[in-house]
Amino acid sequence: MKFEELNEKIKKVYGKVRTIDDFHWHISDNLIHGIHKKSGLRLEIRIAESKEAADKIAQKKEPGNLMVIVVPGKETFYVNNGAFVLALKFLRSTIQDISDHIVWAGFKVVERDGALEQEDIYEYLGGRLIEHIKSGMVNGKDYIFWQFYKCEHCGKYVDIENLVRHMKTHGEDVKEWSEEKYEVLELSFEDKKVYNKFGKEVPLEEFVEETQDFIKEVFES
């Protein structure tokens, strides 16, 4: 298939996302398939002739898959079964929001073909994305995501910047670890609170002292 042979609807949709370089884009006559470059997560962009048709497509979405369905009209925007059903004008900003909510959450060193390789771990915070869209919150302005490690010795959270120093107090050398898994938490500038991926507040008392200081500095800045 040549690009000139694509139908006009697909061309219009592709024209909205083609400069979002967080994804590799694959285009066919009825589907745009994106692969997030860092995480490998897959995103489908489909076109439906009506909301009813979009809802049928959304109900067939597999859990864990990312899907956006473009429908006619200018103001349509809702979520069905985790799929975004929206008007074309909302497409680009929604894809960018999706990318902002795919967050690095750690790594694991594995052996492959006789060599060591780092596999990075990413997490898609879809629940927070929907809440942020509903509230009109902007990443970097109203909130940021940050990586925290749950210390198995004291049971408290340590921010990634203070991890090495904190684990030394428990007699551990982080450089000897072959894997690290973090919890991605949200620091909200609106109410100066910390939330987990389910939207539940994490009290400041659940963080080690040096991380409490770090969080206070972030909110003050």
VOGU-3710 file (C-alpha; in Angstrom, 3 decimals, decimal comma):
1> mkfeelneki> 0,000/0,000/0,000  1,169/3,515/-0,814  0,499/6,519/1,412  -1,507/8,179/-1,361  -3,886/5,217/-1,346  -4,972/5,716/2,280  -8,525/6,946/2,741  -9,059/10,550/3,765  -10,352/9,711/7,255  -7,180/7,836/8,156
11> kkvygkvrti> -5,058/10,631/6,687  -6,847/13,218/8,873  -6,358/11,125/12,000  -2,723/10,340/11,209  -2,115/14,026/10,528  -2,963/14,768/14,171  -0,463/12,308/15,664  2,354/12,023/13,111  4,602/14,507/14,950  4,186/12,855/18,368
21> ddfhwhisdn> 7,560/11,135/18,410  7,017/9,137/21,589  5,506/6,431/19,378  6,439/4,457/16,278  3,395/4,705/14,001  2,110/1,954/11,714  -0,721/2,950/9,370  -3,255/0,846/7,514  -6,543/1,721/5,853  -8,655/1,255/8,998
31> lihgihkksg> -6,224/1,389/11,908  -3,267/3,354/13,249  -1,092/1,281/15,532  1,396/3,019/17,816  4,229/1,444/19,794  5,544/3,537/22,680  9,277/3,778/22,032  10,470/3,474/25,637  8,038/0,981/27,121  6,894/-1,000/24,094
41> lrleiriaes> 3,257/-0,513/25,121  0,865/-0,710/22,193  -1,784/1,836/21,316  -4,599/1,411/18,786  -6,295/4,389/17,149  -9,518/3,370/15,438  -12,228/5,271/13,590  -15,939/4,682/14,180  -18,908/6,094/12,305  -20,906/6,747/15,486
51> keaadkiaqk> -20,761/6,604/19,269  -22,728/3,361/19,162  -20,180/1,771/16,840  -17,357/3,098/19,027  -18,925/1,569/22,131  -19,058/-1,844/20,444  -15,365/-1,581/19,559  -14,515/-0,449/23,113  -16,279/-3,439/24,660  -13,968/-5,762/22,711
61> kepgnlmviv> -10,811/-4,076/24,035  -8,497/-6,473/25,813  -7,448/-5,542/29,379  -4,119/-3,739/29,426  -4,377/-2,561/25,819  -4,429/1,159/25,052  -7,165/2,268/22,668  -8,484/5,553/21,287  -11,551/5,658/19,044  -12,236/8,729/16,919
71> vpgketfyvn> -15,891/9,538/16,184  -17,695/12,287/14,231  -18,621/15,484/16,031  -16,733/18,270/17,744  -17,271/17,854/21,495  -17,373/14,094/22,142  -15,068/12,842/24,865  -15,719/9,936/27,225  -14,205/6,661/28,399  -15,760/3,239/27,799
81> ngafvlalkf> -14,099/0,079/29,145  -10,811/1,968/29,406  -10,944/3,138/25,771  -11,080/6,849/24,954  -13,953/7,763/22,624  -13,408/11,263/21,315  -13,710/13,884/18,622  -10,743/14,441/16,329  -9,820/17,759/17,971  -9,077/15,978/21,279
91> lrstiqdisd> -6,911/13,264/19,730  -3,447/14,834/19,834  -3,672/16,136/23,408  -5,048/12,796/24,627  -2,202/10,824/23,025  0,288/13,213/24,635  -1,446/12,747/27,998  -1,290/8,974/27,591  2,452/9,195/26,931  2,922/11,401/30,018
101> hivwagfkvv> 1,272/8,693/32,116  3,638/5,930/30,977  6,274/6,267/33,668  9,603/4,534/34,317  9,281/2,328/37,407  12,558/0,440/37,678  14,759/-2,112/35,940  16,112/-5,637/36,015  19,474/-6,875/34,691  19,050/-10,119/32,723
111> erdgaleqed> 21,399/-12,422/30,839  20,703/-12,668/27,122  22,913/-14,390/24,547  25,797/-14,510/27,006  25,667/-10,789/27,776  24,023/-8,726/30,506  21,234/-6,384/29,507  19,093/-3,936/31,462  15,350/-4,331/31,002  13,485/-1,199/32,020
121> iyeylggrli> 10,089/-1,385/33,675  7,326/1,075/32,816  3,901/1,538/34,314  0,827/3,016/32,656  -1,122/5,075/35,191  -4,445/5,006/33,383  -6,556/5,637/36,456  -4,671/8,823/37,270  -4,861/9,911/33,616  -8,651/9,778/33,597
131> ehiksgmvng> -8,821/11,703/36,873  -6,380/14,328/35,603  -8,363/14,825/32,405  -11,616/15,181/34,358  -9,995/17,757/36,646  -8,152/19,587/33,854  -4,822/18,980/35,593  -1,569/19,429/33,652  1,580/17,360/34,195  4,461/19,516/35,475
141> kdyifwqfyk> 2,119/22,319/36,488  -0,486/20,762/38,775  1,365/17,549/39,638  4,451/15,465/38,917  5,182/11,753/39,129  8,147/10,529/41,163  9,724/7,145/41,891  9,804/5,855/45,479  11,239/2,658/46,915  9,429/0,846/49,728
151> cehcgkyvdi> 12,203/-0,053/52,170  11,811/-3,637/53,370  13,732/-2,856/56,567  11,739/0,081/57,950  8,624/-0,218/55,773  8,742/3,405/54,656  9,074/5,089/51,273  12,417/6,481/50,077  12,665/8,746/47,035  14,981/7,581/44,290
161> enlvrhmkth> 17,525/10,347/44,957  17,985/9,352/48,606  17,877/5,569/48,106  21,646/4,901/48,168  22,180/6,952/51,329  19,190/5,426/53,129  20,046/1,798/52,322  23,562/2,327/53,680  21,974/2,905/57,090  20,656/-0,661/56,796
171> gedvkewsee> 24,031/-2,011/55,708  23,067/-2,458/52,048  25,013/-1,342/48,982  22,592/-0,476/46,185  25,246/-0,896/43,486  25,196/-4,634/44,221  21,517/-4,864/43,273  20,667/-6,326/39,870  17,136/-4,971/39,944  15,156/-2,116/41,427
181> kyevlelsfe> 11,360/-1,755/41,431  9,774/1,540/42,394  6,281/2,717/43,172  5,338/5,743/41,119  3,571/8,294/43,302  1,955/11,584/42,386  2,980/14,836/44,068  0,048/17,220/43,756  0,829/20,928/43,787  -2,865/21,767/44,162
191> dkkvynkfgk> -3,244/20,441/47,708  0,401/19,615/48,497  -0,364/15,939/49,069  1,037/12,664/47,746  -1,181/10,057/46,058  -0,650/6,490/44,892  -1,749/5,185/41,482  -5,234/4,473/42,826  -5,721/8,078/43,922  -5,370/7,273/47,632
201> evpleefvee> -3,416/9,760/49,737  -0,079/8,555/51,131  0,515/10,340/54,469  3,856/12,057/54,984  4,505/9,778/57,983  4,926/6,845/55,590  8,126/8,366/54,178  11,571/8,342/55,762  12,727/11,637/57,231  15,038/12,631/54,376
211> tqdfikevfe> 12,275/11,973/51,852  9,815/14,022/53,892  12,273/16,907/53,569  12,547/16,271/49,827  8,759/16,349/49,372  8,439/19,568/51,373  11,150/21,180/49,219  9,327/20,138/46,038  6,079/21,678/47,217  7,784/24,858/48,394
221> s> 9,508/25,341/45,048
//
